[in-house]
Amino acid sequence: MKNKVNPRSFTLIKFLLTLGLIFNYSISLISFINVFKGNGQSLIIESKTYIAVQILLLISSISSLLIFFFVRKNVHKKLNYKYIKREKIQILLCLIFISIIFVLSIIDILTFLFIFKNIYVMVIIFLIIQLILGVIISILESFSRLSEQVIANKLWFEEEEEEIKLKENNKKVKVIEKKDGDFNPFMQEEEHD
């Protein structure tokens, strides 16, 4: 099992994708709260703090999504799996949607520069678009890795079964020899008392 992919690594992959998307949602949510509570005049969070928090969330999102892609690529290489056309399209769509979410997040970060009458609508629409794209990305990513996950599970559990069979074959059964036919140590002690 040294060179094989642990099926649990797919859980890590899904977790990293979800974490990256949650950081992006947080950027839009903070923008929404900042604009909504600021009543259009002065924003509730100071500009420096607002930008620092938003950039920290953006960097966290980028790093978790980059780790997601590196782990996904590593798993793909270990399995030597060839993507079919449908899976390539799904992965490409995921990349396009993630880039759209990043563009929307960057626009959300810069909302403090745009104080105008309909900024509420813009921020709400961006948040809704990001949530919808995030759900679509999660579904497409799950579909694109189904075949890989089946192969990983099959290889992992086949090798596990082989190890169990080897261990069973190597076990030696110990036979206890009996003295006087019906030897019972508890009964022997009572006779000596």
NORURJO-V9692 format. One record per residue. N is the residue number from 1. RES is the residue in one small letter. SS is DSSP state (h for helix, s for strand, l for the rest). OMEGA is omega in degrees with one decimal (NA if undefined). BURIAL is # if it has 9 or more other ideal C-beta (glycine too) atoms within 8 Angstrom, else .. Layout:
n:N res:RES ss:SS omega:OMEGA burial:BURIAL
n:N res:RES ss:SS omega:OMEGA burial:BURIAL
This chain:
n:1 res:m ss:l omega:-176.4 burial:.
n:2 res:k ss:l omega:-175.7 burial:.
n:3 res:n ss:l omega:-176.9 burial:.
n:4 res:k ss:l omega:-178.2 burial:#
n:5 res:v ss:l omega:175.4 burial:#
n:6 res:n ss:l omega:-179.8 burial:.
n:7 res:p ss:l omega:178.8 burial:#
n:8 res:r ss:l omega:178.9 burial:.
n:9 res:s ss:h omega:176.3 burial:#
n:10 res:f ss:h omega:174.1 burial:#
n:11 res:t ss:h omega:176.2 burial:.
n:12 res:l ss:h omega:179.0 burial:#
n:13 res:i ss:h omega:-179.7 burial:#
n:14 res:k ss:h omega:179.1 burial:#
n:15 res:f ss:h omega:-179.9 burial:.
n:16 res:l ss:h omega:177.5 burial:#
n:17 res:l ss:h omega:-179.8 burial:#
n:18 res:t ss:h omega:179.9 burial:#
n:19 res:l ss:h omega:177.6 burial:#
n:20 res:g ss:h omega:179.2 burial:#
n:21 res:l ss:h omega:178.3 burial:#
n:22 res:i ss:h omega:175.8 burial:.
n:23 res:f ss:h omega:177.3 burial:#
n:24 res:n ss:h omega:177.4 burial:#
n:25 res:y ss:h omega:-179.1 burial:#
n:26 res:s ss:h omega:177.3 burial:#
n:27 res:i ss:h omega:-179.6 burial:#
n:28 res:s ss:h omega:-179.6 burial:#
n:29 res:l ss:h omega:177.9 burial:#
n:30 res:i ss:h omega:176.0 burial:#
n:31 res:s ss:h omega:179.3 burial:#
n:32 res:f ss:h omega:179.8 burial:#
n:33 res:i ss:h omega:-179.1 burial:#
n:34 res:n ss:h omega:-179.3 burial:#
n:35 res:v ss:h omega:-175.6 burial:#
n:36 res:f ss:h omega:-178.9 burial:.
n:37 res:k ss:h omega:-178.3 burial:.
n:38 res:g ss:l omega:179.8 burial:#
n:39 res:n ss:l omega:174.3 burial:.
n:40 res:g ss:l omega:-177.4 burial:.
n:41 res:q ss:l omega:177.4 burial:.
n:42 res:s ss:l omega:-175.9 burial:.
n:43 res:l ss:l omega:-173.0 burial:#
n:44 res:i ss:l omega:179.9 burial:.
n:45 res:i ss:l omega:178.4 burial:#
n:46 res:e ss:l omega:-174.5 burial:.
n:47 res:s ss:h omega:-178.1 burial:.
n:48 res:k ss:h omega:178.8 burial:.
n:49 res:t ss:h omega:179.5 burial:.
n:50 res:y ss:h omega:-179.0 burial:#
n:51 res:i ss:h omega:-179.6 burial:#
n:52 res:a ss:h omega:180.0 burial:.
n:53 res:v ss:h omega:-178.5 burial:#
n:54 res:q ss:h omega:179.6 burial:#
n:55 res:i ss:h omega:176.1 burial:#
n:56 res:l ss:h omega:177.3 burial:.
n:57 res:l ss:h omega:179.0 burial:#
n:58 res:l ss:h omega:178.3 burial:#
n:59 res:i ss:h omega:177.3 burial:.
n:60 res:s ss:h omega:178.8 burial:#
n:61 res:s ss:h omega:180.0 burial:#
n:62 res:i ss:h omega:-178.0 burial:#
n:63 res:s ss:h omega:179.9 burial:.
n:64 res:s ss:h omega:177.9 burial:#
n:65 res:l ss:h omega:174.5 burial:#
n:66 res:l ss:h omega:176.2 burial:.
n:67 res:i ss:h omega:176.2 burial:#
n:68 res:f ss:h omega:-178.3 burial:#
n:69 res:f ss:h omega:178.6 burial:.
n:70 res:f ss:h omega:178.3 burial:.
n:71 res:v ss:h omega:179.0 burial:#
n:72 res:r ss:h omega:178.9 burial:#
n:73 res:k ss:h omega:179.1 burial:.
n:74 res:n ss:h omega:178.2 burial:.
n:75 res:v ss:h omega:-179.9 burial:#
n:76 res:h ss:h omega:179.6 burial:#
n:77 res:k ss:h omega:-179.0 burial:.
n:78 res:k ss:h omega:-178.7 burial:#
n:79 res:l ss:h omega:-175.8 burial:#
n:80 res:n ss:l omega:-178.1 burial:.
n:81 res:y ss:l omega:177.3 burial:.
n:82 res:k ss:l omega:178.7 burial:.
n:83 res:y ss:l omega:172.1 burial:.
n:84 res:i ss:l omega:-174.2 burial:.
n:85 res:k ss:h omega:-179.3 burial:.
n:86 res:r ss:h omega:-179.9 burial:.
n:87 res:e ss:h omega:176.6 burial:#
n:88 res:k ss:h omega:178.7 burial:#
n:89 res:i ss:h omega:179.6 burial:.
n:90 res:q ss:h omega:179.2 burial:#
n:91 res:i ss:h omega:177.8 burial:#
n:92 res:l ss:h omega:176.9 burial:.
n:93 res:l ss:h omega:176.3 burial:#
n:94 res:c ss:h omega:179.8 burial:#
n:95 res:l ss:h omega:178.8 burial:.
n:96 res:i ss:h omega:-179.4 burial:.
n:97 res:f ss:h omega:177.4 burial:#
n:98 res:i ss:h omega:178.6 burial:#
n:99 res:s ss:h omega:175.8 burial:.
n:100 res:i ss:h omega:178.5 burial:#
n:101 res:i ss:h omega:177.7 burial:#
n:102 res:f ss:h omega:177.7 burial:#
n:103 res:v ss:h omega:178.3 burial:.
n:104 res:l ss:h omega:178.6 burial:#
n:105 res:s ss:h omega:178.6 burial:#
n:106 res:i ss:h omega:176.1 burial:#
n:107 res:i ss:h omega:177.1 burial:#
n:108 res:d ss:h omega:179.0 burial:#
n:109 res:i ss:h omega:-176.4 burial:#
n:110 res:l ss:h omega:-178.3 burial:.
n:111 res:t ss:h omega:-179.9 burial:#
n:112 res:f ss:h omega:176.6 burial:#
n:113 res:l ss:h omega:-175.2 burial:.
n:114 res:f ss:l omega:175.3 burial:.
n:115 res:i ss:l omega:177.8 burial:.
n:116 res:f ss:l omega:-170.1 burial:.
n:117 res:k ss:l omega:-173.8 burial:.
n:118 res:n ss:l omega:179.8 burial:.
n:119 res:i ss:h omega:177.4 burial:#
n:120 res:y ss:h omega:-177.9 burial:.
n:121 res:v ss:h omega:-179.2 burial:.
n:122 res:m ss:h omega:-177.8 burial:#
n:123 res:v ss:h omega:179.0 burial:#
n:124 res:i ss:h omega:179.4 burial:#
n:125 res:i ss:h omega:178.5 burial:.
n:126 res:f ss:h omega:179.4 burial:#
n:127 res:l ss:h omega:-180.0 burial:#
n:128 res:i ss:h omega:178.8 burial:.
n:129 res:i ss:h omega:179.3 burial:#
n:130 res:q ss:h omega:179.1 burial:#
n:131 res:l ss:h omega:179.8 burial:#
n:132 res:i ss:h omega:178.5 burial:.
n:133 res:l ss:h omega:178.2 burial:#
n:134 res:g ss:h omega:177.5 burial:#
n:135 res:v ss:h omega:179.5 burial:.
n:136 res:i ss:h omega:178.8 burial:#
n:137 res:i ss:h omega:-179.8 burial:#
n:138 res:s ss:h omega:-179.9 burial:#
n:139 res:i ss:h omega:-179.8 burial:.
n:140 res:l ss:h omega:-179.8 burial:#
n:141 res:e ss:h omega:178.2 burial:#
n:142 res:s ss:h omega:178.9 burial:#
n:143 res:f ss:h omega:-176.8 burial:#
n:144 res:s ss:h omega:-178.3 burial:#
n:145 res:r ss:l omega:-178.2 burial:#
n:146 res:l ss:h omega:-178.2 burial:.
n:147 res:s ss:h omega:177.9 burial:#
n:148 res:e ss:h omega:-178.4 burial:#
n:149 res:q ss:h omega:177.0 burial:#
n:150 res:v ss:h omega:179.7 burial:.
n:151 res:i ss:h omega:179.9 burial:#
n:152 res:a ss:h omega:178.3 burial:#
n:153 res:n ss:h omega:-178.7 burial:#
n:154 res:k ss:h omega:-179.9 burial:.
n:155 res:l ss:h omega:-177.2 burial:#
n:156 res:w ss:h omega:-175.4 burial:#
n:157 res:f ss:h omega:173.7 burial:.
n:158 res:e ss:h omega:179.6 burial:.
n:159 res:e ss:h omega:178.0 burial:#
n:160 res:e ss:h omega:177.9 burial:#
n:161 res:e ss:h omega:178.1 burial:.
n:162 res:e ss:h omega:178.4 burial:.
n:163 res:e ss:h omega:179.1 burial:#
n:164 res:i ss:h omega:178.8 burial:.
n:165 res:k ss:h omega:177.8 burial:.
n:166 res:l ss:h omega:179.1 burial:.
n:167 res:k ss:h omega:179.7 burial:.
n:168 res:e ss:h omega:179.8 burial:.
n:169 res:n ss:h omega:-178.0 burial:.
n:170 res:n ss:h omega:-179.9 burial:.
n:171 res:k ss:l omega:175.9 burial:.
n:172 res:k ss:l omega:179.6 burial:.
n:173 res:v ss:l omega:179.5 burial:.
n:174 res:k ss:l omega:178.7 burial:.
n:175 res:v ss:l omega:179.4 burial:.
n:176 res:i ss:l omega:178.9 burial:.
n:177 res:e ss:l omega:-178.6 burial:.
n:178 res:k ss:l omega:175.7 burial:.
n:179 res:k ss:l omega:176.8 burial:.
n:180 res:d ss:l omega:174.6 burial:.
n:181 res:g ss:l omega:-176.8 burial:.
n:182 res:d ss:l omega:-178.7 burial:.
n:183 res:f ss:l omega:175.7 burial:.
n:184 res:n ss:l omega:-175.4 burial:.
n:185 res:p ss:h omega:-179.7 burial:.
n:186 res:f ss:h omega:178.5 burial:.
n:187 res:m ss:h omega:178.6 burial:.
n:188 res:q ss:h omega:-179.8 burial:#
n:189 res:e ss:h omega:-178.9 burial:.
n:190 res:e ss:h omega:-179.7 burial:.
n:191 res:e ss:h omega:-179.3 burial:.
n:192 res:h ss:h omega:-177.8 burial:.
n:193 res:d ss:l omega:NA burial:.
